[in-house]
């Protein structure tokens, strides 16, 4: 099915052409056809053309007579002898037709502008009516055609303007958004390509606005989160000047590690939001990846079956590691990890014996730097589950949070 805008433009062009053709046809039939028919009537009723000099007189004499008769009839005449040789013409000679010619009668040739007749002595006369003496009317014809063009333009302008005015309005609204007001949206009118373009632009603007808001929030929260480890490091260094102990050095190492982890998470989050994260899909055994990460966690257990998923090894390891760290920080042992296949797809589930996440907060905890009620003082970057959600989304998976019968976070991958 052709697009609506294409149909509108095509209809405007076809309507304009048809309208112009009708006007030209009316003008031609009223002016030129009438004069053409009058010339034909004069030619067929005027016997003077049949009164050429006798065939035996010199061609020069016949040429003068041809010229005189042609001027009287306002046509071009061409005369051929019985043997087919050219005797004379009042203008450019018309080639002799091969069709049979009736003596004493004028007959129209196939092209419609030439008439032919055979005299009693065998000579053939051809009358060219294509010019009809209209040369003097060229200015009038030009003016009339110009008026016809203006008339068609004036009739078609509202139809064309109906399309262009929407494009102009869209341009003005886009330019207004381009000044920095991303909260504005362009008007969606109709159901054609222009409307689809406006809707697409609104969707793009909304995406850009959301991305900028995320970046602003990320920067604002990052500056706050960075202050805590930096302040501890600064205090630790000041205390080292007074008394250097292994405990203080270990505390500094821990603070530096926390700072590095926070910076790594910030960089990863920024790349995910900007769509600049490099991802390399490959077939992976999900149970094997989980087992490798759980082996580093004290008291963690793994159950399930070997299931292959398509994903990026580095990112999926990061996802599993964040889930385990989240269970360690906010939950209670033992931490149980399972890999199962069910009707929804491949499920990676991390559960613990902690209090869980209330239904009111299950979506909020997936946002950067959000900390649940009573969790503000727990050490961490606040980006763990938000990074899990981003990585899952990039793999076509979804995050499911449960609080009964156990606190659990599941990643459901699509079926292989």
C-alpha positions in Angstrom: 0.0 0.0 0.0 1.4 3.4 -1.0 2.0 5.9 1.7 -0.6 8.6 2.4 1.8 11.5 1.7 2.7 9.9 -1.6 -1.0 9.6 -2.5 -1.6 13.2 -1.6 1.3 14.5 -3.7 0.3 12.2 -6.6 -3.3 13.4 -6.4 -2.3 17.0 -6.4 0.0 16.5 -9.5 -2.7 14.5 -11.4 -5.4 17.0 -10.5 -3.2 19.9 -11.7 -2.3 18.1 -15.0 -6.0 17.1 -15.7 -7.2 20.6 -14.9 -4.6 22.2 -17.1 -5.4 19.7 -19.9 -9.1 20.4 -19.7 -8.6 24.2 -19.8 -6.2 24.0 -22.7 -8.7 21.7 -24.5 -11.5 24.1 -24.0 -9.4 27.0 -25.2 -8.2 25.2 -28.2 -11.7 24.0 -29.3 -13.1 27.5 -28.8 -10.3 29.3 -30.7 -8.0 27.1 -32.8 -10.5 24.4 -33.8 -13.0 27.0 -35.0 -10.4 28.8 -37.1 -9.1 25.4 -38.5 -12.6 24.3 -39.5 -13.2 27.7 -41.1 -10.1 27.4 -43.1 -11.1 23.8 -44.3 -14.5 25.1 -45.3 -13.0 27.9 -47.2 -10.5 25.6 -48.9 -13.2 23.0 -50.0 -15.7 25.6 -51.1 -13.3 27.9 -53.0 -13.0 26.7 -56.6 -10.2 29.1 -57.3 -7.6 26.6 -56.2 -8.9 24.3 -59.0 -8.4 27.1 -61.5 -4.6 26.9 -61.8 -3.1 27.7 -65.2 -3.1 24.9 -67.7 -0.6 22.1 -67.2 1.4 23.1 -70.2 2.4 26.6 -69.1 5.9 27.1 -67.7 6.5 26.1 -64.1 7.4 29.7 -63.2 4.0 30.9 -64.3 2.3 28.2 -62.3 4.5 29.1 -59.3 3.2 32.7 -59.4 -0.4 31.5 -59.6 0.2 29.0 -56.7 1.6 31.8 -54.6 -1.3 34.1 -55.3 -4.0 31.5 -54.6 -2.2 30.4 -51.3 -2.2 34.0 -50.1 -5.9 34.3 -50.8 -6.7 31.1 -48.9 -4.1 31.7 -46.0 -2.7 28.3 -46.5 0.5 26.7 -48.0 0.0 25.0 -51.4 2.2 22.4 -53.1 1.5 21.3 -56.7 2.9 18.1 -58.3 2.7 17.2 -62.0 0.9 14.1 -63.2 4.2 12.3 -63.4 4.9 13.3 -59.7 7.5 16.0 -60.2 7.2 19.1 -58.1 5.8 22.1 -60.0 5.8 24.7 -57.3 4.8 25.5 -53.7 4.0 28.6 -51.7 6.1 27.4 -48.7 8.1 24.3 -47.8 7.0 21.6 -50.2 4.8 18.9 -48.7 6.0 15.4 -49.7 3.6 13.7 -52.1 1.3 11.1 -50.4 1.1 7.6 -51.8 -2.6 7.2 -50.9 -5.1 7.2 -53.8 -6.5 10.7 -54.6 -10.0 11.3 -56.0 -10.3 13.7 -58.9 -12.1 17.0 -58.1 -12.5 16.4 -54.3 -10.5 17.4 -51.2 -9.5 14.6 -48.9 -7.9 14.8 -45.5 -4.6 13.0 -45.1 -3.8 10.8 -42.1 -1.9 13.5 -40.2 -5.0 15.7 -40.1 -3.4 18.9 -41.2 -2.9 18.3 -44.9 -5.7 18.1 -47.6 -5.1 16.7 -51.1 -7.0 16.9 -54.4 -6.4 15.7 -58.0 -7.2 18.1 -60.9 -8.7 16.9 -64.1 -5.4 17.2 -66.0 -3.7 14.9 -63.4 -1.9 17.5 -61.3 -2.1 17.0 -57.5 -2.6 19.9 -55.1 -1.7 19.6 -51.4 -2.9 22.2 -48.9 -1.0 22.6 -45.6 -3.3 23.9 -42.9 -0.9 23.5 -40.0 0.0 27.2 -39.7 -3.4 28.7 -40.6 -1.9 32.2 -40.4 -1.7 32.1 -36.5 1.8 33.6 -36.3 0.3 37.0 -35.6 -1.5 35.6 -32.6 1.6 34.3 -30.8 1.5 37.0 -28.2 -2.2 36.4 -27.5 -1.6 32.7 -27.3 1.3 33.2 -24.9 -0.9 35.4 -22.7 -3.8 33.0 -22.7 -1.5 30.1 -21.7 0.1 32.2 -19.0 -3.4 33.0 -17.6 -4.2 29.3 -17.7 -1.0 28.5 -15.8 -1.9 31.1 -13.2 -5.4 29.8 -12.9 -4.2 26.2 -12.3 -1.7 27.5 -9.8 -4.3 29.4 -7.9 -6.5 26.4 -7.7 -3.8 24.0 -6.7 -2.0 26.3 -4.2 -4.4 25.5 -1.3 -3.8 21.8 -1.8 0.0 22.1 -1.9 0.0 24.6 1.0 -1.9 22.2 3.2 1.1 19.9 3.0 3.8 22.5 3.2 2.3 24.4 6.1 2.5 21.3 8.3 6.2 20.8 7.3 6.9 24.5 8.2 5.1 24.1 11.6 7.2 20.9 12.2 10.4 22.8 11.3 9.5 25.7 13.7 8.8 23.3 16.6 12.0 21.3 16.0 14.0 24.6 15.9 12.4 25.5 19.3 13.4 22.2 20.8 16.9 22.7 19.3 17.4 25.7 21.5 17.5 23.4 24.5 13.9 23.0 25.6 13.7 19.2 25.5 10.4 19.2 27.4 8.6 20.4 24.3 7.0 18.1 21.8 6.0 18.7 18.2 2.4 18.5 17.2 1.3 15.2 15.6 -1.3 15.9 12.9 -2.9 13.4 10.6 -1.8 9.8 9.9 0.7 10.2 7.0 4.5 10.3 6.8 4.6 13.8 8.3 2.7 12.6 11.3 5.0 9.6 11.6 8.0 11.9 11.4 6.6 14.1 14.1 5.9 11.0 16.3 9.4 9.6 15.7 11.0 13.0 16.5 9.0 13.1 19.8 10.2 9.6 20.7 13.8 10.6 19.9 13.5 13.8 22.0 12.1 11.8 24.9 15.0 9.4 24.7 17.5 12.2 24.6 15.8 14.0 27.5 15.8 10.8 29.5 19.5 10.2 28.7 20.4 13.7 29.8 18.4 13.4 33.0 20.2 10.1 33.7 23.5 11.7 33.1 22.7 14.7 35.4 21.5 12.3 38.1 24.5 10.2 37.7 26.9 13.1 38.0 25.0 14.5 41.0 24.9 11.2 42.9 28.5 10.3 41.8 29.8 13.5 43.4 28.0 12.7 46.6 29.1 9.0 46.6 32.8 9.9 45.9 33.0 12.2 48.9 32.7 9.4 51.4 35.7 7.2 50.4 37.8 10.3 49.5 37.1 11.8 53.0 38.0 8.5 54.7 41.2 8.3 52.6 42.1 11.9 53.5 41.5 11.3 57.2 43.5 8.0 57.0 46.5 9.7 55.5 46.4 12.4 58.2 46.3 9.8 60.9 49.3 8.0 59.3 51.4 11.1 60.0 50.7 10.6 63.7 50.6 6.8 64.0 51.2 4.2 61.3 49.5 0.9 62.1 48.7 -2.1 59.9 45.0 -1.6 60.7 45.0 1.9 59.3 46.9 0.8 56.2 44.3 -2.0 55.6 41.5 0.6 56.1 43.1 2.8 53.4 43.5 -0.2 51.0 39.8 -0.9 51.6 38.8 2.7 50.9 40.9 2.8 47.8 39.3 -0.5 46.6 35.8 0.9 47.2 36.7 4.1 45.3 38.1 2.0 42.4 34.9 -0.1 42.4 32.7 3.0 42.4 34.6 4.5 39.5 34.4 1.3 37.5 30.7 1.1 38.1 30.3 4.8 37.1 32.2 4.2 33.9 30.1 1.1 33.1 26.8 2.9 33.8 27.8 5.9 31.6 28.7 3.5 28.7 25.5 1.6 29.0 23.4 4.8 29.1 25.3 6.2 26.1 25.0 3.0 24.2 28.8 2.8 23.9 29.4 -0.4 25.7 31.2 -3.0 23.6 29.4 -6.4 23.6 30.4 -9.6 22.0 27.8 -12.4 21.9 28.9 -16.0 22.1 27.4 -19.3 23.3 28.0 -19.7 27.0 27.2 -22.3 29.6 25.3 -20.3 32.2 25.8 -22.9 35.0 29.5 -22.9 34.5 29.7 -19.1 34.7 27.6 -19.1 37.9 29.8 -21.8 39.5 33.0 -19.8 38.8 31.6 -16.7 40.5 29.9 -18.5 43.4 33.2 -20.3 44.2 34.5 -17.0 45.4 31.6 -16.4 47.8 31.7 -18.0 51.2 28.7 -20.2 52.0 27.3 -19.9 48.4 25.7 -23.0 46.7 24.8 -23.7 43.1 22.2 -26.0 41.7 20.6 -26.6 38.3 21.4 -27.9 34.9 23.8 -26.9 32.1 22.0 -24.4 29.9 23.5 -22.5 27.0 22.7 -18.8 26.5 24.0 -16.2 24.0 25.8 -13.4 25.8 28.9 -11.5 26.5 31.1 -13.4 29.0 32.6 -10.3 30.7 29.2 -8.6 31.2 27.4 -11.7 32.4 30.2 -12.3 35.0 29.7 -8.7 36.1 26.0 -9.3 36.4 26.4 -12.5 38.5 29.0 -10.9 40.7 26.7 -7.9 41.4 23.8 -10.2 42.3 26.0 -12.1 44.7 27.4 -8.9 46.3 23.9 -7.5 46.7 22.8 -10.7 48.5 25.9 -10.5 50.8 25.4 -6.9 51.7 21.6 -6.7 52.1 20.6 -10.3 52.7 21.5 -13.1 55.0 23.2 -16.5 54.4 23.0 -19.0 53.0 23.1 -17.7 49.4 21.6 -20.1 47.0 22.0 -19.8 43.2 20.1 -21.9 40.7 19.9 -22.2 36.9 16.7 -23.6 35.5 14.8 -23.8 32.3 11.0 -23.2 32.5 8.1 -22.1 30.3 9.3 -18.4 30.5 12.9 -19.1 29.4 16.2 -19.7 31.2 16.1 -18.5 34.8 19.1 -17.5 36.9 18.0 -17.1 40.5 19.9 -15.7 43.5 18.1 -16.1 46.8 19.0 -15.6 50.4 17.4 -15.5 53.9 17.3 -11.7 54.2 14.2 -9.5 54.7 13.8 -9.0 50.9 12.7 -5.9 49.0 9.2 -4.5 49.6 6.9 -4.4 46.5 6.9 -0.6 46.6 10.6 -0.5 46.1 11.1 -3.4 43.6 11.3 -1.0 40.7 13.1 1.8 42.4 16.1 -0.4 43.5 16.9 -0.8 39.7 17.6 2.9 39.5 21.1 4.2 40.0 22.1 5.1 43.6 18.8 4.2 45.1 19.0 2.7 48.6 16.1 1.1 50.3 14.6 2.1 53.7 17.2 1.3 56.4 19.9 0.6 53.9 21.5 4.0 53.6 24.5 3.2 55.8 25.5 0.0 54.1 28.7 0.4 52.3 28.5 0.2 48.5 28.2 2.2 45.3 24.5 2.0 44.9 24.9 0.9 41.3 24.8 -2.8 41.7 21.2 -3.7 40.7 21.0 -0.8 38.2 24.0 -2.3 36.3 22.3 -5.8 36.6 19.2 -4.3 34.9 21.2 -2.6 32.1 23.2 -5.8 31.3 20.0 -7.9 31.4 18.3 -5.5 29.0 21.2 -5.7 26.6 20.9 -9.5 26.6 17.1 -9.4 26.0 16.5 -10.6 29.6 14.3 -9.2 32.4 14.8 -8.8 36.1 12.3 -10.4 38.5 12.4 -9.5 42.2 10.7 -11.7 44.8 10.3 -11.4 48.6 8.4 -14.6 49.4 9.1 -17.3 50.5 12.7 -16.1 50.2 14.4 -12.9 49.2 15.4 -13.5 45.6 16.4 -11.7 42.4 16.0 -13.6 39.1 17.3 -12.9 35.6 15.1 -14.5 33.0 16.8 -15.0 29.6 14.9 -15.8 26.4 14.9 -19.4 25.3 18.0 -20.4 23.2 
